[in-house]
Amino acid sequence: MPTSLRHRARIVALQTLYELEFAANRVKDILDRNLQEREISGDMAEFAGSLVSGVVDNTKLLDETIGRFAKAFPVDQLAVMDRNILRLALFEIIITKEVPPKVAINEAVELAKEFGADTTPKFINGVLGSVISEIKKTA
């Protein structure tokens, strides 16, 4: 199981995004608590924060993308964890483009194995693979 600092930062971002769906707390409060619990600071705390704010700021676009590539599964009916794993990976793939798409997919699949249902990794891999195929066609 990967335990790189960036992976741990992605876990914090995912847990924060997940909690945001249920809590009325401020994003910063949730993020700060999760960073403290996972003992993440410095550059990796900034990385986690940029992931969270990026997903929050781009939720509409990310959800539209999920809707285009997971037509059989309305975004609002996806499991909360699945939806947020996809949002996080898509943010890295189509918006920041700071890591190769393959890395973002691998990270998303690892998160799915850790936090999703048994079928989540395959679902996440399929949706993100379709997105990458489309990107390659239009590039």
ROFIDREN-866834 format. One record per atom (N, C-alpha, C): x, z, y; residue in one letter. Coordinates in steps of 0.001 Angstrom, whole numbers, padded with zeros to 6 digits, always signed. Example, Ala and Ser with C-alpha at 12.3 -4.5 7.8 and 13.67 -1.06 7.14 Angstrom:
+013190+007800-005690A+012300+007800-004500A+013200+007800-003300A+012850+007080-002250S+013670+007140-001060S+012900+007870+000030S
//
This chain:
+000856+000000-001186M+000000+000000+000000M+000897+000000+001243M+000662-000919+002165P+001524-000984+003336P+001357+000243+004225P+002462+000730+004724T+002393+001884+005623T+003222+001648+006874T+003383+000379+007233S+004137+000081+008447S+003439+000706+009650S+004216+000884+010708L+003626+001459+011924L+002489+000590+012462L+002673-000730+012425R+001606-001620+012922R+000361-001498+012045R+000551-001337+010745H-000599-001169+009849H-001322+000132+010182H-000554+001191+010399R-001171+002473+010766R-001906+002355+012105R-001343+001591+013039A-002013+001382+014329A-003314+000603+014136A-003298-000384+013224R-004529-001130+012933R-005589-000220+012307R-005150+000713+011469I-006101+001668+010881I-006756+002487+011990I-005970+002966+012927V-006517+003735+014060V-007509+002874+014839V-007139+001627+015106A-008039+000729+015842A-009339+000536+015063A-009226+000292+013764L-010415+000079+012934L-011298+001325+012914L-010702+002480+012725Q-011492+003713+012696Q-012169+003963+014043Q-011488+003637+015110T-012066+003809+016449T-013248+002860+016636T-013066+001597+016270L-014153+000619+016395L-015346+001013+015527L-015070+001489+014339Y-016128+001929+013426Y-016923+003070+014059Y-016201+004060+014553E-016866+005224+015146E-017661+004864+016394E-017154+003897+017151L-017860+003470+018370L-019272+002971+018070L-019475+002443+016883E-020799+001920+016523E-021831+003030+016343E-021359+004248+016149F-022272+005365+015868F-022275+006438+016937F-021217+006500+017741A-021069+007605+018677A-021238+007141+020115A-021707+008031+020929A-021864+007730+022353A-020622+008163+023125A-019595+008584+022400N-018362+009031+023049N-017671+007881+023757N-016814+008235+024683R-016020+007223+025373R-014967+006667+024429R-014680+005389+024586V-013688+004719+023741V-012363+005472+023776V-011926+005827+024979K-010630+006492+025129K-010594+007814+024367K-011680+008583+024397D-011715+009867+023697D-011582+009666+022185D-012302+008703+021661I-012254+008431+020229I-010853+007939+019846I-010335+006998+020614L-009009+006451+020330L-007940+007543+020397L-007962+008331+021442D-006956+009396+021595D-006989+010363+020412D-008173+010759+019972R-008287+011675+018843R-007732+011035+017571R-008085+009762+017338N-007597+009076+016141N-006077+008890+016178N-005531+008586+017338L-004076+008454+017468L-003390+009783+017166L-003956+010845+017677Q-003377+012171+017449Q-003445+012549+015968Q-004595+012302+015335E-004754+012643+013915E-003775+011868+013033E-003496+010621+013387R-002577+009768+012598R-001128+009859+013084R-000915+010696+014119E+000418+010890+014672E+001061+009563+015089E+000299+008798+015874I+000767+007513+016389I+000957+007669+017891I+002114+007231+018373S+002383+007337+019812S+003226+006146+020256S+003549+006127+021528G+004425+005097+022077G+003868+003693+021946G+004743+002769+021548D+004368+001356+021447D+003208+001130+020487D+003183+001863+019398M+002121+001655+018416M+000777+002177+018928M+000804+003220+019735A-000437+003699+020365A-000945+002639+021336A-000016+002029+022076E-000403+000944+022986E-000974-000233+022205E-000344-000560+021083F-000818-001658+020240F-002235-001363+019751F-002478-000165+019236A-003816+000210+018767A-004818+000125+019915A-004429+000629+021070G-005313+000585+022232G-005633-000827+022660G-004626-001715+022605S-004880-003106+022995S-005804-003787+021997S-005686-003441+020721L-006602-004001+019721L-008037-003547+019997L-008197-002260+020219V-009544-001714+020466V-010147-002336+021723V-009402-002314+022827S-009973-002848+024070S-010217-004346+023956S-009341-005045+023255G-009534-006480+023075G-010775-006801+022280G-011000-006045+021215V-012215-006266+020413V-013456-005905+021219V-013405-004771+021905V-014557-004347+022714V-014862-005385+023793V-013839-005874+024467D-014031-006847+025548D-014494-008222+025051D-014210-008534+023790N-014507-009868+023255N-015520-009848+022115N-016283-008770+021997T-017212-008625+020870T-018169-009803+020748T-018695-010262+021856K-019660-011371+021802K-019030-012617+021172K-017867-013014+021647L-017171-014180+021099L-016812-013964+019621L-016307-012782+019311L-015908-012486+017929L-017118-012535+017000L-018234-011956+017436D-019444-011967+016612D-020011-013376+016451D-019912-014182+017503E-020349-015583+017388E-019502-016318+016353E-018210-016045+016354T-017305-016669+015391T-017650-016220+013970T-017878-014934+013791I-018271-014427+012474I-019555-015115+012035I-020510-015224+012945G-021786-015870+012632G-021638-017321+012202G-020687-018031+012806R-020456-019430+012431R-019845-019565+011046R-019015-018617+010652F-018274-018752+009401F-018817-017888+008267F-019786-017047+008551A-020430-016232+007514A-021936-016387+007677A-022384-017643+007624K-023788-017968+007922K-024789-017205+007057K-024427-016930+005817A-025350-016246+004908A-025503-014760+005235A-024652-014266+006143F-024658-012836+006447F-024786-012630+007946F-026017-012375+008452P-026157-012117+009887P-025223-010980+010320P-024547-011172+011423V-023534-010224+011879V-024092-008805+011966V-025293-008676+012515D-025853-007329+012670D-026261-006692+011341D-026267-007474+010262Q-026606-006920+008952Q-025381-006691+008067Q-024205-007098+008550L-022975-006833+007801L-022719-005326+007781L-022034-004877+006744A-021598-003477+006728A-020729-003251+007967A-020878-002103+008586V-020168-001815+009827V-018660-001978+009645V-018131-001502+008528M-016699-001612+008286M-016290-003081+008167M-017043-003864+007413D-016735-005286+007233D-016733-006015+008576D-017746-005752+009368R-017877-006401+010676R-016662-006079+011550R-016227-004844+011527N-015112-004452+012389N-013760-004916+011862N-013601-005027+010564I-012382-005617+010005I-012295-007077+010449I-013415-007794+010352L-013429-009195+010789L-013150-009315+012283L-013769-008478+013077R-013547-008531+014526R-012066-008320+014861R-011483-007327+014225L-010083-007006+014471L-009174-008178+014103L-009373-008732+012919A-008538-009854+012474A-008756-011085+013355A-010006-011376+013667L-010290-012544+014505L-009705-012384+015905L-009720-011182+016426F-009104-010939+017723F-007623-011322+017670F-006950-010919+016589E-005523-011239+016463E-005298-012727+016205E-006209-013365+015489I-006035-014777+015128I-006376-015716+016277I-007522-015502+016925I-007981-016501+017896I-007758-016114+019356I-007445-014849+019612I-007275-014452+021005I-005821-014092+021329I-005248-013099+020664T-003870-012726+021021T-002842-013694+020454T-003087-014160+019244K-002171-015092+018567K-000735-014554+018538K-000591-013220+018470E+000741-012606+018460E+001347-012532+017071E+000519-012600+016049V+001027-012611+014674V+000544-013886+014001V+001292-014370+013017P+000814-015550+012292P-000544-015257+011648P-001437-016259+011602P-002756-016039+011000P-002678-015427+009598P-001701-015864+008813K-001566-015338+007459K-001331-013817+007467K-000557-013336+008425V-000305-011903+008553V-001599-011174+008913V-002346-011725+009858A-003614-011103+010255A-004581-011047+009076A-004613-012116+008282I-005495-012131+007103I-005033-011099+006087I-003739-011060+005812N-003225-010080+004848N-003525-008656+005290N-003341-008386+006563E-003648-007050+007084E-005138-006737+006926E-005980-007715+007242A-007432-007503+007123A-007828-007236+005670A-007236-007965+004749V-007546-007760+003325V-007078-006368+002886V-005918-005945+003368E-005446-004592+003039E-006400-003529+003594E-006848-003719+004826L-007821-002781+005406L-009110-002788+004593L-009517-003970+004146A-010733-004084+003338A-010577-003338+002021A-009401-003419+001419K-009155-002696+000161K-009199-001191+000385K-008678-000752+001535E-008617+000676+001831E-009964+001259+002254E-010742+000478+003015F-011926+001052+003653F-013244+000377+003299F-013200-000763+002643G-014426-001496+002359G-014937-001261+000947G-015992-001960+000630A-016564-001914-000716A-015717-002802-001637A-016039-002798-002912D-015273-003583-003888D-015245-005066-003557D-016332-005574-002997T-016418-007007-002705T-015870-007372-001317T-015555-006374-000515T-015126-006624+000862T-013850-007468+000968T-012788-007177+000196P-011576-007981+000367P-011805-009482+000164P-012561-009832-000858K-012835-011245-001136K-013658-011866+000002K-014648-011134+000485F-015487-011607+001584F-014647-011832+002845F-013845-010842+003195I-013002-010926+004388I-012040-012113+004272I-011397-012240+003133N-010458-013332+002898N-011151-014687+003020N-012360-014792+002480G-013100-016053+002534G-013481-016444+003947G-014008-015507+004699V-014419-015800+006079V-013202-016176+006922V-012148-015377+006842L-010962-015650+007656L-010267-016936+007214L-010269-017212+005929G-009704-018468+005435G-010444-019664+006003G-011752-019566+006098S-012562-020645+006681S-012236-020835+008160S-012038-019738+008866V-011683-019818+010286V-010342-020541+010442V-009368-020167+009627I-008040-020783+009706I-008117-022274+009379I-008896-022623+008360S-009066-024040+008026S-009614-024828+009198S-010596-024274+009876E-011195-024921+011040E-010183-025067+012176E-009403-024022+012399I-008374-024059+013446I-007372-025172+013149I-006953-025276+011911K-005977-026306+011524K-006543-027709+011723K-007838-027885+011435K-008466-029194+011596K-008506-029617+013058K-008733-028660+013951T-008897-028999+015371T-007591-028936+016137T-006525-028487+015489A-005216-028349+016186A-004546-029701+016358A
//
